[in-house]
Amino acid sequence: MAAFNGGIHIPTISIFEMSELEKTIVLELRLPKIITAILVGISLSIAGHLYQLLLSNPLAEPSLLGVSSLCSLFIILGAAVFTYYNLKYDVFFLFLFGCIGSAFALFSVFKIAKRLGNYSGSSLILSGICITTMASAVISWIIYYSNNEQLRQFSMWMLGSFEHVNYSLLCLVGIFVVIITTYIVSTRHHLDLIYLGDKNARLYGLNTLKCRRNNLILASILTACAVTLGGMITFIGLLVPHATRLIFGHSNKRLVPLLIVNGAMIMLFIEWLSRTLTIYQLPISLITTCIGGPIFLGVLFSNFKNRAGYA
């Protein structure tokens, strides 16, 4: 239904009798955005859940850890270098730059947290804020020196936009999302063992260090997938995992498949809102921030309340 609703309403009764204009609107403009919303929702939801579980931090989320910001910076730098030297590049290279940026962000967060003396939740979040601030400064500098058209594209993409997607990019990123998600679903019992604690997990024969490392790498690649498709979309990686756990519990056997469904549905709803609230397409992050900000505060207060209760 989302493909037929927007600034121009197309009656669903005409699905098999659409004019050429209606076919263009549905197949070339709206359908790619719908597929993008599904892939981005799945990627951010699974990545957010993995970060929260593996880092033992309920506030961990790609945008809060600096992963999204540095991923965006590497993609923009890659596009800028190719453009500056008038080189032709495939979307694969932008995705590759995004993966490198995500991995580098995670590495940097752990290095900064180590210098702070521990890997506590507050240290990781503070490290992520440092990474985000520095990456945002460089991105702002690049945008400032861009021409008007590049400025608009960069600005809209940074606020969360599905405008630039095409089927070749969707196929490339979709393959990675499907493969990684399938792997995580098939090994989700390992996540339940991690949830019990490393000591108990090792008693069951699980190599906890390898499991954490592999899943953190996969979470970073999923973040790169989401950023490549939609730019900086905040709070989905925080909102969906917490809402799903609150309703359905912590068992990953049930939780991971539900995260896939809920992430896709919520992102589809937000994408639909961005097209229908006004006559202009609203940035995705404008909506997710309005929804996610209060929820983030709720999780933050709940976390501190629980700590005070154990003190």
C-alpha positions as CSV (number, residue, x, y, z in Angstrom):
1,M,0.0,0.0,0.0
2,A,2.9,2.4,0.7
3,A,3.8,2.4,-3.0
4,F,0.4,4.0,-3.9
5,N,0.3,6.6,-1.2
6,G,2.3,9.9,-1.1
7,G,2.2,13.4,-2.6
8,I,0.5,11.9,-5.6
9,H,-2.2,9.3,-4.7
10,I,-2.5,6.4,-7.0
11,P,-5.7,4.3,-6.5
12,T,-4.8,0.6,-5.9
13,I,-7.7,-0.4,-8.1
14,S,-5.6,0.7,-11.1
15,I,-2.7,-1.5,-10.2
16,F,-3.0,-3.4,-13.5
17,E,-4.2,-0.4,-15.5
18,M,-1.7,2.2,-14.6
19,S,-0.6,4.9,-17.0
20,E,3.0,5.3,-17.9
21,L,3.3,8.2,-15.4
22,E,1.8,6.1,-12.6
23,K,4.1,3.2,-13.5
24,T,7.1,5.5,-13.4
25,I,6.1,6.9,-10.0
26,V,5.5,3.5,-8.5
27,L,8.3,1.4,-10.0
28,E,11.1,4.0,-10.3
29,L,10.4,6.3,-7.4
30,R,8.4,4.6,-4.6
31,L,9.3,0.9,-4.9
32,P,13.0,1.5,-4.5
33,K,12.3,3.6,-1.4
34,I,10.1,0.9,0.1
35,I,12.8,-1.8,-0.5
36,T,15.4,0.6,1.0
37,A,13.2,1.2,4.0
38,I,12.9,-2.6,4.6
39,L,16.7,-3.1,4.3
40,V,17.6,-0.1,6.4
41,G,15.1,-1.1,9.1
42,I,16.4,-4.6,9.3
43,S,20.1,-3.6,9.3
44,L,19.8,-0.9,12.0
45,S,17.5,-3.1,14.2
46,I,19.8,-6.1,14.1
47,A,23.0,-4.0,14.5
48,G,21.6,-2.1,17.4
49,H,20.6,-5.3,19.2
50,L,24.0,-6.8,18.6
51,Y,25.8,-3.7,20.0
52,Q,23.6,-3.6,23.1
53,L,24.0,-7.3,23.8
54,L,27.7,-7.8,23.0
55,L,28.8,-4.5,24.7
56,S,26.4,-5.1,27.6
57,N,25.2,-1.6,27.2
58,P,21.4,-0.8,26.7
59,L,22.3,2.6,25.2
60,A,24.6,1.2,22.5
61,E,23.4,2.1,19.0
62,P,25.2,2.8,15.7
63,S,24.8,6.6,15.8
64,L,25.7,6.9,19.5
65,L,28.8,4.8,19.1
66,G,30.0,7.0,16.3
67,V,29.8,4.2,13.8
68,S,27.2,5.9,11.6
69,S,29.1,9.2,11.6
70,L,32.5,7.8,10.6
71,C,30.8,5.5,8.0
72,S,29.2,8.6,6.5
73,L,32.5,10.5,6.5
74,F,34.3,7.7,4.7
75,I,31.6,7.5,2.1
76,I,31.6,11.2,1.5
77,L,35.4,11.3,1.3
78,G,35.4,8.4,-1.2
79,A,32.8,10.2,-3.4
80,A,34.7,13.5,-3.1
81,V,38.0,11.9,-4.1
82,F,36.5,10.1,-7.1
83,T,34.7,13.3,-8.2
84,Y,37.7,15.6,-7.7
85,Y,39.8,13.4,-10.0
86,N,36.9,12.9,-12.5
87,L,37.1,9.1,-11.9
88,K,34.2,6.8,-12.6
89,Y,33.2,4.7,-9.6
90,D,30.7,2.0,-8.9
91,V,28.4,2.0,-5.9
92,F,30.4,-1.0,-4.6
93,F,33.3,1.4,-3.8
94,L,31.1,3.7,-1.7
95,F,29.8,0.6,0.2
96,L,33.4,-0.5,0.7
97,F,34.4,2.9,2.0
98,G,31.4,2.7,4.4
99,C,32.5,-0.7,5.7
100,I,36.0,0.6,6.3
101,G,34.6,3.6,8.1
102,S,32.4,1.4,10.4
103,A,35.3,-0.9,11.3
104,F,37.6,2.0,12.0
105,A,34.9,3.7,14.2
106,L,34.5,0.6,16.3
107,F,38.3,0.2,16.6
108,S,38.6,3.9,17.6
109,V,35.8,3.6,20.2
110,F,37.5,0.7,21.9
111,K,40.9,2.4,21.8
112,I,39.6,5.6,23.3
113,A,37.7,3.7,26.0
114,K,40.9,1.8,26.8
115,R,42.7,5.1,27.3
116,L,39.9,6.2,29.6
117,G,40.7,3.1,31.7
118,N,37.7,0.8,31.2
119,Y,35.1,-0.5,28.8
120,S,32.1,0.5,30.8
121,G,28.9,1.7,29.1
122,S,29.6,5.4,29.9
123,S,33.2,5.1,28.5
124,L,32.0,3.6,25.2
125,I,29.2,6.2,24.8
126,L,31.7,9.1,25.6
127,S,34.1,7.6,23.1
128,G,31.3,7.4,20.5
129,I,30.4,11.0,21.1
130,C,34.0,12.0,20.5
131,I,34.1,10.1,17.2
132,T,30.8,11.6,16.2
133,T,31.9,15.1,17.0
134,M,35.1,14.9,15.0
135,A,33.5,13.1,12.1
136,S,30.7,15.7,12.0
137,A,33.3,18.5,12.0
138,V,35.1,17.1,8.9
139,I,31.8,16.4,7.2
140,S,30.7,20.0,7.8
141,W,34.0,21.3,6.4
142,I,33.5,19.1,3.2
143,I,29.9,20.4,2.8
144,Y,31.0,24.0,3.2
145,Y,33.4,23.7,0.3
146,S,31.0,21.8,-1.9
147,N,29.1,23.4,-4.8
148,N,25.4,24.0,-4.5
149,E,24.1,20.7,-6.0
150,Q,26.6,18.7,-4.0
151,L,25.7,20.7,-0.9
152,R,22.0,19.8,-1.3
153,Q,22.8,16.1,-1.9
154,F,25.2,15.8,1.0
155,S,22.8,17.7,3.4
156,M,19.7,15.7,2.5
157,W,21.7,12.4,2.7
158,M,23.1,13.3,6.1
159,L,19.6,13.9,7.4
160,G,18.4,10.5,6.1
161,S,17.2,10.3,2.6
162,F,16.3,7.5,0.1
163,E,16.3,9.8,-2.9
164,H,19.6,8.6,-4.4
165,V,18.9,4.8,-4.3
166,N,18.7,2.7,-7.5
167,Y,18.2,-1.0,-8.2
168,S,21.9,-1.7,-8.7
169,L,22.7,-0.3,-5.2
170,L,19.8,-2.1,-3.7
171,C,20.9,-5.5,-5.2
172,L,24.4,-5.0,-3.9
173,V,23.5,-4.0,-0.4
174,G,20.5,-6.4,-0.3
175,I,22.8,-9.4,-0.9
176,F,24.9,-8.4,2.2
177,V,21.9,-7.8,4.4
178,V,20.3,-11.1,3.5
179,I,23.5,-13.1,3.9
180,I,24.4,-11.5,7.3
181,T,20.8,-11.6,8.6
182,T,20.5,-15.3,7.6
183,Y,23.7,-16.1,9.4
184,I,22.7,-14.2,12.6
185,V,19.3,-16.0,12.6
186,S,20.9,-19.4,12.2
187,T,23.4,-18.7,15.0
188,R,21.1,-16.8,17.4
189,H,21.4,-19.5,20.1
190,H,25.0,-18.3,20.5
191,L,23.6,-14.9,21.4
192,D,21.5,-16.5,24.2
193,L,24.7,-18.0,25.6
194,I,26.4,-14.7,25.5
195,Y,23.4,-13.2,27.3
196,L,24.0,-15.7,30.2
197,G,27.5,-14.4,30.6
198,D,30.9,-15.4,29.2
199,K,31.7,-17.9,32.0
200,N,28.4,-19.8,31.4
201,A,28.8,-19.6,27.6
202,R,32.3,-21.1,27.8
203,L,30.9,-24.0,29.9
204,Y,28.7,-24.8,26.8
205,G,31.8,-24.8,24.6
206,L,31.3,-21.4,23.0
207,N,34.4,-19.4,22.0
208,T,33.0,-16.1,23.4
209,L,35.9,-13.9,22.1
210,K,35.4,-15.2,18.5
211,C,31.6,-14.9,18.8
212,R,31.8,-11.3,20.0
213,R,34.3,-10.3,17.4
214,N,32.5,-11.9,14.5
215,N,29.1,-10.4,15.5
216,L,30.6,-6.9,16.1
217,I,32.1,-7.0,12.6
218,L,28.7,-8.1,11.2
219,A,27.0,-5.3,13.1
220,S,29.4,-2.8,11.6
221,I,28.8,-4.1,8.1
222,L,25.0,-3.9,8.6
223,T,25.5,-0.3,9.8
224,A,27.5,0.4,6.6
225,C,24.6,-1.1,4.6
226,A,22.1,1.2,6.3
227,V,24.3,4.4,5.9
228,T,25.1,3.6,2.3
229,L,21.4,3.4,1.5
230,G,19.9,6.0,3.7
231,G,22.6,8.2,5.3
232,M,22.5,9.1,9.0
233,I,19.3,7.6,10.4
234,T,19.3,7.9,14.2
235,F,17.6,6.0,17.0
236,I,16.1,3.1,15.0
237,G,18.9,0.9,16.4
238,L,17.8,1.9,19.9
239,L,14.1,2.1,19.5
240,V,13.3,-1.2,17.8
241,P,15.4,-3.6,20.0
242,H,14.1,-2.0,23.2
243,A,10.5,-2.0,22.1
244,T,10.7,-5.6,20.9
245,R,12.5,-6.9,24.0
246,L,9.9,-5.1,26.2
247,I,7.0,-6.8,24.5
248,F,8.5,-10.3,23.6
249,G,11.3,-10.8,26.1
250,H,15.0,-11.5,25.8
251,S,15.1,-14.9,24.2
252,N,17.1,-14.5,20.9
253,K,15.4,-17.5,19.5
254,R,12.2,-15.4,19.2
255,L,13.7,-11.9,19.4
256,V,16.0,-11.9,16.3
257,P,13.2,-12.9,13.8
258,L,10.9,-10.4,15.4
259,L,13.5,-7.7,15.1
260,I,13.7,-8.3,11.4
261,V,9.9,-7.9,11.0
262,N,9.5,-5.0,13.4
263,G,12.5,-3.1,12.0
264,A,11.2,-3.4,8.5
265,M,7.6,-2.4,9.5
266,I,8.6,0.6,11.6
267,M,11.0,1.9,9.0
268,L,8.3,1.5,6.3
269,F,5.9,3.5,8.5
270,I,8.5,6.2,9.0
271,E,9.2,6.4,5.3
272,W,5.5,6.6,4.6
273,L,5.2,9.4,7.1
274,S,8.1,11.3,5.5
275,R,6.1,11.3,2.2
276,T,2.7,12.1,3.5
277,L,3.0,14.5,6.4
278,T,3.7,17.4,4.1
279,I,3.7,18.1,0.4
280,Y,7.5,17.9,0.6
281,Q,9.6,14.8,1.4
282,L,10.8,15.1,5.0
283,P,14.2,13.9,6.1
284,I,13.9,10.4,7.7
285,S,16.0,11.4,10.7
286,L,13.7,14.4,11.4
287,I,11.0,11.9,12.2
288,T,13.2,9.2,13.9
289,T,14.7,11.9,16.2
290,C,11.3,13.2,17.3
291,I,10.2,9.6,18.2
292,G,13.6,8.3,19.4
293,G,14.7,11.2,21.6
294,P,12.1,10.7,24.3
295,I,12.6,7.0,24.2
296,F,16.3,7.4,24.6
297,L,15.7,9.6,27.7
298,G,13.4,6.9,29.1
299,V,16.0,4.2,28.6
300,L,18.6,6.4,30.2
301,F,16.5,7.1,33.3
302,S,15.5,3.5,33.6
303,N,19.2,2.4,33.3
304,F,20.2,4.8,36.1
305,K,17.3,3.8,38.2
306,N,18.2,0.1,38.0
307,R,21.8,1.0,38.9
308,A,20.6,2.9,41.9
309,G,18.5,0.0,42.9
310,Y,21.5,-2.3,43.0
311,A,23.7,0.2,44.8
